[in-house]
Amino acid sequence: MLTKILLIMLFSLPTMALEECNVGTIEFTNKQKKIQKKMSFCFDQDKRDKYIYSKNCKGLKCKPLLLPEKRPVDISKYKFSVGSPGFKVCRELKGSPQIIKYQLGKDKKWNQSARCIFDDETFVSTNLLFKIWKGLIIK
């Protein structure tokens, strides 16, 4: 069983090839007020999606992303709640999901995404969380 879980994890881990960390802007709404925050964060993508995460998660090595195989998530209790599977995984990992727009580096194009905030310094795209935990979700 452990071997099966490890194989699932090995093949479901994102392959991050373009990781870039730079100063960018994140825009979100808080209490019906738009907020833009300039900060350093990292960006990466695979053939299916784009991901952003806090600089302390560079190389996907921050605490919230460690050892997912030992922390399967049960999203069955969210069956009737609104939100993407990534939002539900975020909540199960004790994070707070948030819809955002972001710009990174010299690219002035705004990208839409959602992130999971773990503390004042740590956040990860909800779609990245879902990708990492995909084989470890209890529905």
N, C-alpha and C positions, 0 to 999 in steps of 0.2 A: 504494500500500500504506500509506504514512504517513497519507494522508488517511482511509483506512478505519479505521486504529487510532485516530486522533484523534476520529472520529465515534463509534466504539464507546465511547471514554472519556467523551466529552461526554454521551452518553445513559445511561451506566452510573454516573456520579458521583452520589452521594446528594445529594438536595436537602435541606439542613438548614435547617429553618424555625423550630424551637423551641429552638435551642441555649440551654442554661442552665448556668452554672457556679456551683457552690455547694460548701459543705462537706457531706460525707456520710460514710458508713461502708462499708467493703468488708470482707467476711468471706471467708476462704479457709482451706484446710487445708494445713499444712506439717508434715511428719514426724508425721502422725496427730494433730496438735494444731490445734484451731480458733483462728484469729487474727482479731481485729477491729481494723481500722486506720481511724482518723478522718483524712480528708484532703480536699483540694479536688480536684474533678474536674468534667468537663462531661457533660451529658446531652443527647441529642437523639433524635428519632424520625421515622420516615416512616410511611406508611400500613401498612407490613408489619412493622416491627420497631423496637426500642429500641436505642440505642447509648450507651455511655459511653466516655470517653477522658480522658486526663490533661489538666490545664489548659494545659500547654504545646502541646497539639494543638488548641487553640481555633481554630475556623474551618477545621479539618482542614489546618493549615499546619505541622505538625511534620515533621521530617526523614523518619521512616519512611513517611509518606504522600505525599511529594513524587514527582512524575514516575513514576507507576506504569506508564505506557505505555512507558517505557524499561527496565522491570524485570519482564518477564513471569515467572511462576513455573511451575516444572515439578513437579507433584505426583505424577507417574507412579511415582516410587520409593516412594510411600507406599501403593500399591495394596492391600497386605495388612496395613497397620497400622491400629490402632484410632484413631478420632478423626474429628471433623467436617472438612469441607473447609476451614473457617476455621482449625482447628488446623494443618492441613497447609500452608496459605498462610502462617500465622504462622511455622512452622518454616523454611520456605523464605526468609522475610525475616529470618532470624536472630533471631527472638524466641522467647520461652518461653510456651506457652499455659498457662492456669490457669482452672479452674472457680471461679466466685465467686458470692456473693450481695451485693447492695448496697442501700443506702438513700441518698436524696439529699434535702437540704433538710428541709422540714417533713414530707414524706411518710414515714411510719414503716413503710410496707409494704416487705417484703423482695422484691427482684426477683432472679431467677436469670439468670446470663449466663456468659460466658467472656471472658477478655481475653488479649491478647498483650502480654507485658512485654518492652520493648526495653532499658530501663536503669532505674535507681532512680527516675527521674522520668517516664518515658514509657511509656504503655500505651494500647491501643486495643482495643475490643470485637472479637472474632474475626469476628463476623457483619458488622461494618463493613468489616473487611479483605477478607472474601470478596466483599462487594458492590462495593467499589472495584476489585478485581482480576478480577471475574467474567469479563469478556471477554478477559482476558490470562492465563488458566490453561492450561497445557499438561498434558494428561492422559495 
